[in-house]
Amino acid sequence: MAGDSSFPDVDTDGSEKSEEMEIVVNVGGVRQVFYGDNLNQYPETRLAELVNCLSGGYDTIFSLCDDYDPGKREFYFDRDPDAFKCIIDVYYFGEIHMKKGICPICFKNEMEFWKVDLKFLDDCCKAHLSEKKEELEEIARRVQLILDDLGVDASESRWKRCQKCIWKFLEKPESSYPARVIAVLSFLFILISSVVMCVGTIPDLQVVDAEGNRMEHPTLDSIETACIGWFTMEYVLRLISSPNKLHFALSFMNIVDVLAILPFYISLTLTHLGAKLMELSNVQQAVQALRIMRIARIFKLARHSSGLQTLTYALKRSFKELGLLLMYLAVGIFVFSALGYTMEQSHPETLFKSIPQSFWWAIITMTTVGYGDIYPKTTLGKLNAAISFLCGVIAIALPIHPIINNFVRYYNKQRVLETAAKHELELMELNSAEGKAAGSRSELEDLSREGKDDPFYSSRIKVSHSDTFIHLLSEAKNYRTRLQSCK
């Protein structure tokens, strides 16, 4: 269109100042009129470049827009008009607010096209954009993990392939039926070990040793040993097959696994060797303390429960609300314990001996526990207790709603990300199938041109139709998915 002779010459008259120039921009069928003095506030933007592009000829004009009408001085752009209406606010208000319903990633791309810096985007919209970026990165990570599981790199050594198989077998129950069986067995061993730890404390099931001390029943001890053997083997295999051993060792859940295993071996060592180094009573106390640490293995259930993982993440994201709750309770405990101590001093049988001792009464009252071991006896003390009880209910109830919202939001987000990852894989598989079908059609056309007398003609047709498309998932980089388009 730049070479079309029907276009009149571009106006190069320098008498008209760019500040007074009026240009018309047509974006997606929506016309907007701008003046040069407004656009030149930000000379690096695309609209400001339009003001001074007329003197540069048609090549300069068409490098900035999709079409141009020299008679109307109207520039045409095939872009999103809704996003454009938000972006032009920068020329009038100095900031940009993103409309509801516009994809943040697409809006960012529109800002880059119009050459408007992201610093003009309002902070609330920047937070929305950052959240969307994190979601896309998480989807890409999940898709990549699935593709890595599906693909097999022929250049890898046999040991690397074996490591990957063991890792999938132990860490990804959804990968195969045997992996699901192993996950169920691990879950059962955790439950059995926890039950044995609790049952072993029942006096009727304990036995008396030669020194007259009670100890766990040998049968329960054997079950405990078998469970520890399973946990040890599982941890060692997961550590060996881990792609990043440092990250694996420092992971919170893996630290829990170590804390659940080590007490058994330390107590076993102390039992056999500790008597030579210290008194027998000290050894028994140390073993008993280590046995208490076995309660850490109950946290291993979080590895097999997405609900517990979601709850942990929700609590982690709710530190501000939890801190607010603790601050409310701390202020209330200090105030009401001091008031209770002061009001109860006139009673001869007062149970409030000091303000620090009154802290315990304030805690159990504000948390609505009320053990009854410490209670007020005067009328003012009872009134103070009633007020502290009501304030405790309010203080606890206020931050609960944001914490629940964080849990629901994260849980729903995980479901959305999981669905989006599946859709990405389906789209990649569909694109792979279309690409393969197009290749087969072109191959058939080439064969038909070569002639049907070719003795290998029929066999080549059969090969082209018998190829599968699943393996092309590993070649997804050749196809543009919705995820890549958003980015």
C-alpha positions in Angstrom: 0.0 0.0 0.0 3.0 2.2 0.5 3.6 2.2 -3.2 0.0 2.9 -4.3 0.0 5.9 -6.6 -3.6 6.8 -5.6 -2.3 8.2 -2.3 -1.6 11.9 -2.4 1.7 13.1 -1.3 2.3 13.2 2.4 2.0 16.7 3.9 5.5 18.0 4.7 4.5 21.6 5.3 6.4 22.7 8.4 4.2 25.6 9.1 1.8 23.5 11.1 3.2 22.8 14.5 3.1 19.3 15.8 1.6 20.6 19.1 -1.5 21.9 17.2 -1.8 18.9 14.9 -5.0 16.8 15.1 -4.9 13.1 14.2 -7.6 10.5 14.1 -6.8 7.0 15.3 -9.2 4.1 14.4 -8.6 1.1 16.7 -10.8 -1.9 15.9 -13.5 0.3 14.5 -13.5 2.8 17.3 -12.4 6.3 16.3 -10.5 8.6 18.7 -9.3 12.2 18.0 -6.0 13.3 19.6 -4.0 16.6 19.7 -0.3 16.8 19.5 0.1 18.7 22.7 -1.4 15.8 24.7 0.5 13.1 22.9 3.9 14.8 23.0 3.8 14.6 26.8 5.2 11.0 26.3 7.3 11.3 23.1 8.5 7.7 23.2 4.9 6.2 22.8 3.6 5.0 19.5 0.8 7.7 19.4 3.3 10.5 19.9 5.4 9.1 17.0 2.3 9.3 14.8 2.3 13.1 15.2 5.7 13.4 13.5 5.7 10.5 11.1 4.0 12.3 8.2 7.2 13.9 7.1 8.9 10.6 6.9 6.9 9.1 4.0 4.7 6.1 3.7 7.4 3.7 4.9 7.6 5.4 8.2 3.8 5.6 8.5 3.2 2.0 7.8 5.9 0.9 10.2 3.7 2.4 13.0 0.2 1.5 11.9 -1.7 -1.1 9.8 -3.4 1.3 7.4 -3.6 5.1 6.7 -6.1 7.4 5.0 -4.2 10.5 3.9 -7.4 12.4 3.1 -8.8 12.1 6.6 -5.4 11.8 8.2 -6.8 8.7 9.9 -4.5 5.9 11.2 -6.0 2.3 11.4 -4.9 -0.3 13.9 -6.1 -3.9 14.2 -5.9 -4.0 18.0 -8.2 -4.4 21.0 -10.3 -1.2 21.4 -11.2 -1.9 25.0 -7.6 -2.1 26.1 -6.8 1.0 24.0 -9.5 3.0 25.9 -7.7 2.2 29.1 -4.2 2.9 27.7 -5.0 6.4 26.5 -5.8 7.5 30.0 -2.1 8.0 30.5 -2.2 11.1 28.3 -4.9 12.6 30.4 -4.4 11.3 33.9 -0.8 10.1 34.0 -1.8 6.5 35.1 -3.6 3.5 33.7 -6.2 1.3 35.2 -7.0 -2.0 33.7 -10.7 -2.8 33.1 -12.4 -5.8 34.6 -12.6 -8.7 32.3 -9.4 -7.9 30.3 -6.7 -10.6 30.4 -3.7 -9.0 32.3 -1.1 -10.7 30.0 -2.9 -9.5 26.8 -3.2 -6.0 28.4 0.6 -6.0 29.0 1.1 -6.9 25.4 -1.1 -4.1 24.3 0.9 -1.6 26.4 4.1 -2.9 24.9 2.6 -2.4 21.4 1.6 1.2 22.2 5.1 1.7 23.8 3.7 2.8 27.1 5.8 1.9 30.1 4.5 -0.5 32.7 5.3 2.0 35.4 2.1 3.9 34.5 0.0 0.9 35.4 -1.7 1.3 38.8 -0.3 -0.8 41.7 -3.5 -2.8 42.1 -3.4 -3.7 38.4 0.3 -4.6 38.7 -0.5 -7.0 41.5 -3.2 -8.6 39.3 -0.6 -8.9 36.5 2.0 -10.5 38.8 -0.6 -13.0 40.0 -1.5 -14.0 36.4 2.2 -14.3 35.5 2.7 -16.7 38.5 -0.3 -18.7 37.4 1.0 -19.1 33.8 4.5 -20.0 35.1 2.9 -22.7 37.4 0.9 -24.0 34.5 4.0 -24.1 32.3 5.9 -25.9 35.1 3.2 -28.6 35.5 3.0 -29.1 31.7 6.7 -29.4 31.5 6.7 -32.0 34.3 4.1 -34.1 32.5 6.0 -33.8 29.3 9.2 -34.8 31.0 7.5 -37.9 32.4 6.1 -38.8 28.9 9.3 -38.2 27.0 12.3 -40.5 27.1 15.7 -39.0 26.2 17.7 -41.5 24.3 20.9 -39.7 25.1 20.5 -40.3 28.8 22.5 -43.1 30.4 20.8 -46.2 31.7 21.4 -45.1 35.3 19.7 -41.7 34.6 16.6 -43.5 33.1 16.5 -45.8 36.1 16.7 -42.8 38.5 13.8 -41.2 36.7 11.7 -44.4 36.8 12.3 -44.8 40.6 11.4 -41.1 41.2 8.2 -41.4 39.3 7.4 -44.7 41.0 7.8 -43.1 44.5 6.8 -39.5 44.0 4.0 -39.6 41.4 1.3 -42.1 42.3 -0.8 -40.9 39.3 1.9 -42.1 36.9 1.0 -45.8 37.1 -1.0 -48.5 38.9 2.0 -49.9 40.9 2.9 -46.3 41.9 -0.6 -45.9 43.4 -0.2 -49.2 45.2 3.1 -48.0 46.8 1.5 -44.7 47.8 -1.3 -46.6 49.5 1.2 -48.9 51.3 3.2 -45.9 52.5 0.0 -44.4 53.9 -0.9 -47.6 55.7 2.6 -47.9 57.2 2.3 -44.3 58.6 -1.1 -45.1 60.1 0.1 -48.5 61.6 3.2 -46.8 63.1 1.1 -44.1 64.6 -1.4 -46.6 66.1 1.4 -48.7 67.5 3.0 -45.7 69.1 -0.3 -44.9 70.9 -1.2 -48.5 71.8 2.3 -49.1 73.2 1.6 -46.7 76.0 -1.4 -48.7 77.4 -0.2 -50.3 80.7 -2.1 -53.5 80.1 -0.2 -54.1 76.9 3.2 -53.4 78.4 5.6 -56.0 79.8 8.1 -55.8 82.7 11.8 -56.3 82.1 14.3 -57.9 84.5 14.9 -54.6 86.3 11.1 -54.1 86.9 10.7 -51.3 84.4 7.7 -51.3 82.0 8.5 -51.5 78.3 6.6 -52.0 75.1 5.3 -55.4 74.1 7.8 -57.2 71.9 5.2 -57.7 69.2 4.5 -54.0 69.0 8.3 -53.4 69.0 8.6 -55.7 66.0 5.9 -53.9 64.1 7.6 -50.6 64.9 10.9 -52.0 63.5 9.2 -53.1 60.3 7.6 -49.7 59.8 10.9 -47.9 60.4 12.6 -50.3 57.9 10.0 -49.3 55.3 10.4 -45.6 56.0 14.2 -45.9 55.8 14.1 -47.8 52.5 11.6 -45.3 51.0 13.7 -42.3 52.1 17.0 -43.7 50.8 15.4 -44.6 47.4 13.9 -41.2 47.1 17.2 -39.5 48.0 19.1 -41.5 45.5 16.6 -40.9 42.6 16.1 -37.2 43.4 17.1 -34.9 40.5 18.2 -32.2 43.0 19.5 -33.8 46.2 20.3 -30.6 48.0 16.8 -29.3 47.5 15.4 -32.7 48.5 17.4 -32.8 51.7 16.3 -29.3 52.7 12.6 -29.7 51.9 10.3 -29.4 54.9 8.5 -32.7 54.4 11.8 -34.6 53.9 13.2 -33.1 57.1 10.0 -34.4 58.8 10.8 -37.8 57.4 14.3 -37.7 58.9 12.9 -36.6 62.3 10.6 -39.6 62.2 13.3 -42.1 61.4 16.4 -40.9 63.4 14.9 -41.4 66.9 14.6 -45.1 66.3 18.3 -45.5 65.4 19.5 -43.1 68.1 17.5 -44.9 70.8 18.8 -48.3 69.5 22.4 -47.0 69.7 21.9 -45.6 73.2 20.3 -48.8 74.4 23.2 -51.0 73.2 26.2 -48.6 73.7 25.0 -45.9 76.0 25.1 -48.0 79.2 28.9 -48.1 78.8 29.1 -44.3 78.6 26.5 -43.1 81.1 24.3 -44.4 83.9 21.4 -46.7 82.9 18.8 -44.3 84.2 20.1 -41.5 82.0 20.0 -43.8 79.0 16.4 -44.7 79.7 15.4 -41.1 80.0 17.1 -40.2 76.7 15.4 -43.2 75.0 12.0 -42.1 76.3 12.5 -38.6 75.1 13.5 -39.8 71.6 10.5 -42.1 71.5 8.3 -39.0 72.0 9.7 -37.6 68.9 8.0 -40.4 66.9 4.9 -38.2 66.8 6.6 -36.3 63.9 5.7 -39.2 61.6 2.1 -38.1 61.7 3.1 -35.1 59.6 4.1 -37.6 56.8 0.4 -37.9 56.1 0.6 -34.4 54.5 2.6 -36.0 51.6 -0.4 -38.1 50.6 -3.1 -35.5 51.4 -3.7 -32.5 49.1 -6.1 -31.1 51.7 -3.4 -30.9 54.3 -1.0 -29.3 51.9 -3.6 -26.8 51.0 -4.3 -26.0 54.6 -0.5 -25.6 55.2 -0.2 -23.2 52.4 -3.3 -21.2 53.5 -1.8 -20.8 57.0 1.5 -19.7 55.5 -0.3 -17.1 53.5 -2.3 -16.0 56.5 0.6 -15.0 58.7 -0.7 -11.4 58.8 -4.1 -12.5 60.0 -2.7 -14.9 62.5 -0.4 -12.2 63.9 -3.4 -9.9 64.2 -5.2 -12.6 66.2 -2.2 -13.1 68.5 -1.9 -9.4 69.0 -5.6 -9.1 70.0 -5.3 -11.9 72.4 -2.0 -10.6 73.9 -3.5 -7.2 74.6 -6.7 -8.7 76.0 -4.8 -11.1 78.2 -2.6 -8.4 79.7 -5.5 -6.0 80.3 -8.0 -8.4 81.8 -5.5 -10.3 83.9 -4.4 -7.0 85.4 -8.0 -5.9 86.1 -8.8 -9.3 87.5 -5.9 -9.2 89.9 -6.8 -5.7 91.1 -10.5 -6.5 91.6 -9.9 -9.8 93.4 -7.4 -8.4 96.0 -10.3 -7.4 98.3 -11.5 -11.0 98.7 -9.7 -12.9 101.5 -9.8 -16.2 99.6 -8.7 -14.8 96.2 -7.1 -17.2 93.7 -5.4 -14.3 91.9 -2.0 -14.3 93.6 -0.1 -12.2 91.0 -0.6 -10.7 87.5 1.6 -13.3 85.8 -0.4 -16.0 87.4 -3.6 -14.3 86.2 -2.4 -14.6 82.6 -3.4 -18.3 82.7 -6.9 -17.4 83.8 -7.2 -14.7 81.1 -6.0 -17.2 78.4 -8.5 -19.9 79.3 -11.3 -17.4 79.6 -10.7 -15.5 76.3 -10.3 -18.7 74.4 -13.6 -20.0 76.0 -11.9 -23.1 77.5 -12.6 -22.3 81.2 -11.0 -25.1 83.2 -12.3 -23.6 86.5 -9.1 -24.0 88.4 -8.9 -20.2 88.8 -12.1 -18.1 88.9 -13.2 -14.7 90.3 -15.2 -14.5 93.5 -16.1 -10.8 93.7 -18.9 -9.1 91.7 -16.5 -6.8 89.8 -14.3 -9.8 89.1 -17.2 -11.7 87.6 -18.1 -8.7 85.5 -14.6 -8.5 84.3 -14.6 -12.2 83.4 -17.8 -11.8 81.4 -16.4 -8.9 79.4 -13.1 -10.8 78.8 -15.1 -13.7 77.5 -17.1 -11.6 75.0 -13.9 -9.8 73.9 -12.2 -13.1 73.4 -15.0 -14.4 71.2 -14.8 -11.3 69.0 -11.0 -11.2 68.8 -10.9 -14.9 67.7 -13.8 -14.5 65.2 -12.5 -11.4 63.4 -9.4 -12.9 61.6 -11.0 -16.3 60.9 -12.9 -15.2 57.8 -9.8 -14.0 55.9 -8.0 -17.3 56.8 -10.9 -19.3 55.4 -10.9 -17.2 52.3 -7.2 -17.8 51.8 -7.9 -21.6 52.1 -10.8 -21.5 49.6 -9.0 -19.3 47.2 -5.9 -21.5 47.1 -7.9 -24.7 46.8 -9.9 -23.3 43.9 -6.7 -22.0 42.3 -5.1 -25.4 42.5 -8.1 -27.0 40.8 -8.1 -24.3 38.0 -4.3 -24.7 37.5 -4.7 -28.5 37.2 -7.5 -28.1 34.7 -5.6 -25.5 32.7 -2.5 -27.8 32.5 -4.7 -30.6 31.2 -6.2 -28.3 28.6 -2.7 -27.2 27.5 -1.7 -30.9 27.0 -4.9 -31.5 25.0 -4.2 -28.5 22.8 -0.6 -29.5 22.3 -1.7 -33.0 21.3 -4.3 -31.6 18.9 -1.7 -29.3 17.3 0.6 -32.3 17.0 -2.1 -34.3 15.3 -2.9 -31.5 12.9 0.7 -31.0 12.1 1.1 -34.8 11.5 -2.0 -34.9 9.3 -0.8 -31.9 7.2 2.5 -33.7 6.8 0.8 -36.9 5.7 -1.4 -35.0 3.1 1.7 -33.3 1.6 3.5 -36.6 1.5 0.5 -38.2 -0.4 0.5 -35.3 -2.8 4.2 -35.8 -3.5 3.6 -39.5 -4.0 0.8 -39.0 -6.4 2.9 -36.7 -8.5 5.7 -39.3 -8.5 3.3 -41.8 -9.9 1.6 -44.9 -8.6 4.0 -47.2 -10.4 6.4 -46.7 -7.5 6.7 -50.2 -5.9 7.1 -48.5 -2.5 4.0 -46.3 -2.9 1.5 -48.5 -1.0 3.9 -49.3 1.9 4.8 -45.6 2.4 1.1 -44.8 2.6 0.6 -47.4 5.3 3.5 -46.0 7.3 2.2 -42.5 7.1 -1.2 -43.6 8.4 0.1 -45.9 11.1 2.2 -43.2 12.8 0.9 -42.2 16.2 0.7 -38.6 17.6 1.4 -39.1 21.3 5.1 -39.0 20.9 4.9 -35.6 19.3 4.1 -34.1 22.7 7.8 -33.9 23.3 8.0 -31.7 20.2 5.5 -29.2 21.5 8.0 -26.3 21.1 7.2 -26.3 17.3 3.6 -25.4 18.0 2.1 -22.3 19.5 -0.2 -23.0 22.4 -2.6 -20.8 24.3 -0.1 -20.6 27.1 2.7 -19.4 24.7 0.3 -16.9 23.1 -0.6 -15.4 26.5 3.1 -15.0 27.3 
